[in-house]
Amino acid sequence: MKLMMTALAISVIALTTAPESAAAGDALRGKVLYDTRCVACHSVDDNLVGPAHRGVYGRRAGSAQGYDYSTSVSNSHIKWTEKTLDSWLANPEGLIPGQKMGYSVPDPKDRADLIAFLKFISQP
């Protein structure tokens, strides 16, 4: 009984101190994924085919200076969080119909790692 109560206490502590996402990502692996999958269209600091990503986490969608967003992204009122980035990477058109990104990331672990990297490069 004492062992069961200890296990329950540990579970409660783990749940209450867990990060926003249940599947915390690996930012180092996310950088590797970013460098192999995203740099054809994106850069951390420069707008290319897609907008620059430094500071994307916590930013309102469609608000990076100097990038010509689709009207649907500019008018979306979405803030980039773990949840919205995960939805975006899984299915951009499903989150914001009429957007311009023609690429998705089907694997949840890959998305979590990319999001961890985006969070890291968004820190002040």
N, C-alpha and C positions, 0 to 999 in steps of 0.2 A: 504494500500500500504506500509506504514512504517513497519507494522508487517511482511509483506511478505519479505521485504528487510532484516529485522533483521534475519528472519528464514533462508534466503538464505546465509547471511554472516556466521551464525553459522554453516550451513552445509559445507560451503567451508573451514572454520577453522577446523572442525572435520575431513574432508577428507585429508587435507594437514598435519595434525598432527597425523594421524592414524598410528599405528605400521605397520610393514611389512606385517602382516597377517590381513585380514579383520576380522577374528574371533580370537581375542586375547584370549589366554587360561588362565586357573586358575592353577598356579603351585602347590598349595596345593592339589587340587583335582588330579592333575597329579601325585603327589607323591603317593597318595592312589592307583591310577590306576597302577602305576609302581610297587608298593609293592604287589599288588594282581595279576597282569597279566604278569609282565616282569621278576620277580626275579627267576622264575624257570630256566631261561637260562642266565640272565644278572645280573650284580652287578654294582653299581656305580663305585667301585674302583678296582675290580678284573675281570680278564678274566675268564669266565666259559665256558659254551657251546657257548655263544655269547660273544662279546668283552665288556670290561668295558665301561661305558658311561660317566664318568666324562670328560668334555672337548670335548664331541662329537659335540656340536653345533659350527659350524665354522671350523671344522676339515675336511680334505679330507677323503672320504670314503676309508676304507681299510688301514688306517695308524696308528691305535692304536698299540703301541709296545707290542710285545709278543703274539699277537693273530694270529692264522693261518686262514686267510681269504681265501675264494674261489678266484680263478684267476679272475673271472668276477668282483668281488667287488674291488679287488686290482688294476685292470686295468681300472676301471670305470671313473676316473677323476671327480667324483662328489664331490662337497663340501656340507656338511650338513648345510642347511638353513631351514627356516620354510617351504618353498615350497618343497624342496627335501625330507625333513623328512616327510612331509604330504603325498607326493607321495609314499614314501617307506612304511610308516605304512599302507597306504590304500591297496597297492599291491606291495610287495617287488619284486616279479618275473616280474611284469610289468615294474618296473623301471630298474632293473638290472637282466636280464635273466641269469640263472645259479647260482644265489646266494644260500645260505644255510638256510635262515630263512623261517620257515614253518608256520608263524603266521601273521595275518593281523588284523588291527583295523578298522572295517567298519564305525564306527560312527565318523563324523567330529568333534563333540564336544570333544569326548574322545581323538582324535588325537591332537587337539589344546591344551588340558590340558596336555597331555604327553609331547608335544613339549615345552610348557611353563616350565615344570619341567626340561627337558633336557637343556634348555637355562639357567635356574637358576643354575644348578649344573656345568655348563660350565664356569661360571663367575670366573675370577681370584680372 
